[in-house]
Amino acid sequence: MTSENWNRLKKGLLWILSAIVLAIISIIIEKFIDNWWDSEPTPPPSKPSVENNNRPPVEPPKPSDQPKKPIRIVYDCNNIPFDDLVAQLKCLENPQAPFTISLWLDEHGKKHFNRYKKVTIGYEINGLKQGTPVYFTLLNISPSGQLSMILNEVIEAEKIYGQLTGQLNVVIVKQIHLEAGQEYFKAIGTLKPINWKAFIKAATNGNPPVTIWGTVELTVTVD
């Protein structure tokens, strides 16, 4: 082989190798560009979430050792609904009554009681001739707002009704259980018999069916 032919062969081989190298480089560059274009940015790592189980438990509020104060509803006695017998009863009074009624539970002035013990109802009419018959009606509004009649009977004026030891003219009458909360009592005294529901409605509208009547109220707290 002549030197001229050998030079031609080397040039051919170099050209082929150059073409192969350029082809490989071109493929690599193309792949790199494709991967870079299609790839999405990697999102930043999220903060670890705090599980509810890792939180300290929330303790329920402890009940107060002090008894709850009873809620006292104040009625507008100048604007009483016609069908609200409870409001009418609480607003019922007669400042011009010619006699007075005393009402107590167990003893005069006692206002706090235990719901597990029975209490004795005591009452007395003063200001009338001794022995005068008086129609006595005792009503109660429970802590839940239920209205009920406890007593409806004829009693004598100037006589003590209730368990009071050492007193004259004492009559043991009735014992009852109280409910927890605020108990409200109202006594009505008249010289003639009445239908107490009709009387309350009429009297609060200024038209009492009897002319001589009086009332007294008592509110106590029960634990």
C-alpha positions as CSV (number, residue, x, y, z in Angstrom):
1,M,0.0,0.0,0.0
2,T,1.3,3.3,-1.0
3,S,1.6,6.2,1.4
4,E,-1.0,8.1,-0.6
5,N,-3.6,5.3,-0.1
6,W,-2.7,5.0,3.6
7,N,-3.4,8.7,4.1
8,R,-6.8,8.4,2.4
9,L,-7.7,5.5,4.6
10,K,-6.8,7.5,7.8
11,K,-8.8,10.4,6.7
12,G,-11.8,8.2,6.1
13,L,-11.5,6.5,9.5
14,L,-11.2,9.9,11.2
15,W,-14.2,11.2,9.4
16,I,-16.2,8.1,10.4
17,L,-15.1,8.4,14.0
18,S,-15.9,12.1,14.1
19,A,-19.3,11.5,12.7
20,I,-19.9,8.8,15.4
21,V,-18.7,11.1,18.2
22,L,-20.9,14.0,16.9
23,A,-23.9,11.7,16.7
24,I,-23.4,10.5,20.3
25,I,-22.9,14.0,21.6
26,S,-26.0,15.1,19.7
27,I,-28.1,12.3,21.3
28,I,-26.8,13.1,24.7
29,I,-27.6,16.8,24.4
30,E,-31.1,16.0,23.0
31,K,-31.9,13.7,25.9
32,F,-30.7,16.3,28.4
33,I,-32.8,19.0,26.9
34,D,-35.9,16.7,26.8
35,N,-35.5,15.8,30.5
36,W,-35.0,19.3,31.5
37,W,-38.1,20.6,29.7
38,D,-40.5,17.9,30.9
39,S,-39.4,17.8,34.5
40,E,-41.4,19.7,37.1
41,P,-39.8,21.5,40.0
42,T,-39.5,19.4,43.1
43,P,-42.0,20.8,45.8
44,P,-40.5,21.9,49.1
45,P,-40.8,19.3,51.8
46,S,-44.0,19.7,53.8
47,K,-44.0,20.4,57.4
48,P,-44.8,17.3,59.6
49,S,-48.5,17.4,60.7
50,V,-49.3,17.4,64.3
51,E,-51.6,14.5,65.2
52,N,-54.5,15.0,67.6
53,N,-53.2,12.1,69.7
54,N,-50.0,14.1,70.3
55,R,-51.9,17.0,72.0
56,P,-52.3,17.0,75.7
57,P,-55.8,15.9,76.7
58,V,-58.3,18.6,77.5
59,E,-59.7,18.1,81.0
60,P,-63.4,18.8,81.4
61,P,-64.4,21.7,83.6
62,K,-64.8,20.7,87.2
63,P,-68.2,21.3,88.7
64,S,-68.2,24.1,91.2
65,D,-68.5,23.1,94.8
66,Q,-70.8,26.0,95.4
67,P,-74.5,25.4,94.5
68,K,-75.8,27.3,91.5
69,K,-77.7,30.5,92.3
70,P,-81.3,30.1,91.3
71,I,-82.4,32.1,88.3
72,R,-85.2,34.5,89.3
73,I,-87.6,35.5,86.5
74,V,-89.0,39.0,86.9
75,Y,-92.4,39.6,85.3
76,D,-93.7,42.8,83.9
77,C,-96.9,43.0,86.0
78,N,-98.2,45.9,83.9
79,N,-98.2,43.7,80.8
80,I,-99.1,40.2,81.7
81,P,-100.1,37.7,78.9
82,F,-103.7,36.6,79.3
83,D,-102.8,32.9,79.1
84,D,-99.7,33.0,81.4
85,L,-101.2,31.8,84.7
86,V,-97.7,31.6,86.3
87,A,-97.0,35.2,85.6
88,Q,-100.5,36.2,86.8
89,L,-100.0,34.3,90.0
90,K,-96.7,35.9,90.8
91,C,-98.1,39.4,90.1
92,L,-101.3,38.7,92.2
93,E,-101.5,40.9,95.3
94,N,-103.9,43.1,97.2
95,P,-102.3,45.9,99.2
96,Q,-105.7,46.9,100.5
97,A,-106.4,43.5,102.2
98,P,-108.0,43.9,105.6
99,F,-106.1,40.9,107.0
100,T,-102.6,39.5,106.7
101,I,-101.4,35.9,105.9
102,S,-98.3,34.4,107.3
103,L,-96.7,31.5,105.5
104,W,-93.5,29.5,106.3
105,L,-91.9,26.1,106.0
106,D,-90.8,24.3,109.2
107,E,-90.1,27.7,111.0
108,H,-90.5,31.4,110.4
109,G,-87.8,33.0,108.3
110,K,-86.2,29.7,107.1
111,K,-85.3,30.0,103.4
112,H,-82.8,27.2,102.7
113,F,-83.8,23.5,102.6
114,N,-82.6,20.0,101.7
115,R,-84.6,18.2,99.0
116,Y,-84.2,14.9,100.8
117,K,-86.1,16.0,103.8
118,K,-89.9,16.6,104.1
119,V,-90.9,20.1,105.3
120,T,-94.0,21.1,107.2
121,I,-96.1,23.9,105.9
122,G,-97.2,26.5,108.4
123,Y,-99.6,29.4,108.0
124,E,-101.9,31.8,109.9
125,I,-104.5,34.5,109.3
126,N,-104.4,37.6,111.4
127,G,-106.5,40.8,111.4
128,L,-110.0,39.2,111.6
129,K,-112.1,38.1,114.5
130,Q,-110.9,34.9,116.0
131,G,-112.6,31.9,114.5
132,T,-113.7,33.7,111.3
133,P,-113.7,31.1,108.5
134,V,-111.3,31.9,105.7
135,Y,-111.0,30.0,102.5
136,F,-107.3,29.2,102.2
137,T,-105.6,28.2,98.9
138,L,-101.9,27.4,98.7
139,L,-100.3,27.2,95.3
140,N,-96.7,26.2,94.3
141,I,-94.5,26.9,91.2
142,S,-91.8,24.2,91.1
143,P,-88.2,24.9,89.9
144,S,-89.2,23.5,86.5
145,G,-92.1,26.0,86.3
146,Q,-95.0,23.6,87.0
147,L,-97.9,25.2,88.8
148,S,-99.9,23.1,91.2
149,M,-102.3,23.4,94.1
150,I,-101.2,22.1,97.5
151,L,-104.0,23.2,99.8
152,N,-107.6,24.3,99.4
153,E,-109.5,24.4,102.6
154,V,-111.3,26.4,105.2
155,I,-109.3,27.6,108.2
156,E,-110.0,29.8,111.2
157,A,-108.6,33.2,111.7
158,E,-106.1,33.7,114.6
159,K,-105.2,30.0,114.6
160,I,-101.7,28.7,113.9
161,Y,-101.5,25.9,111.4
162,G,-98.2,24.0,111.4
163,Q,-96.0,22.0,113.6
164,L,-94.8,24.6,116.1
165,T,-94.1,23.1,119.5
166,G,-95.0,25.1,122.6
167,Q,-97.7,27.0,120.9
168,L,-101.4,27.1,121.6
169,N,-104.0,26.6,118.8
170,V,-101.5,24.5,116.8
171,V,-102.7,22.2,114.1
172,I,-100.3,19.8,112.2
173,V,-101.4,20.0,108.6
174,K,-99.2,18.9,105.7
175,Q,-95.7,17.8,104.9
176,I,-94.2,17.9,101.4
177,H,-90.9,17.2,99.6
178,L,-89.2,20.0,97.8
179,E,-87.4,19.9,94.4
180,A,-83.8,21.2,94.0
181,G,-83.8,24.8,92.8
182,Q,-86.1,27.6,93.7
183,E,-89.5,26.8,95.0
184,Y,-92.2,29.5,94.9
185,F,-95.4,29.5,97.0
186,K,-98.3,31.9,97.1
187,A,-101.3,31.7,99.5
188,I,-104.7,33.2,98.7
189,G,-107.2,34.0,101.5
190,T,-110.8,34.9,100.8
191,L,-114.1,35.0,102.8
192,K,-115.9,33.2,100.1
193,P,-115.1,30.1,98.1
194,I,-113.3,30.6,94.8
195,N,-112.2,28.8,91.6
196,W,-108.6,29.7,92.0
197,K,-107.7,29.7,88.3
198,A,-110.6,31.9,87.4
199,F,-109.9,34.1,90.4
200,I,-106.3,34.7,89.4
201,K,-107.2,35.6,85.9
202,A,-110.0,38.0,87.0
203,A,-108.0,39.6,89.9
204,T,-104.9,40.3,87.8
205,N,-107.2,42.1,85.3
206,G,-108.7,44.2,88.1
207,N,-112.0,42.4,88.5
208,P,-111.7,40.0,91.4
209,P,-114.9,38.0,92.0
210,V,-114.8,38.7,95.8
211,T,-114.2,42.0,97.6
212,I,-112.3,40.8,100.6
213,W,-109.1,38.9,99.8
214,G,-105.4,38.8,100.4
215,T,-102.2,37.0,99.4
216,V,-98.7,36.2,100.6
217,E,-95.8,34.7,98.8
218,L,-92.7,32.7,99.9
219,T,-89.7,31.8,97.9
220,V,-87.1,29.3,99.2
221,T,-83.9,27.7,97.8
222,V,-83.5,23.9,97.9
223,D,-80.1,22.2,97.7
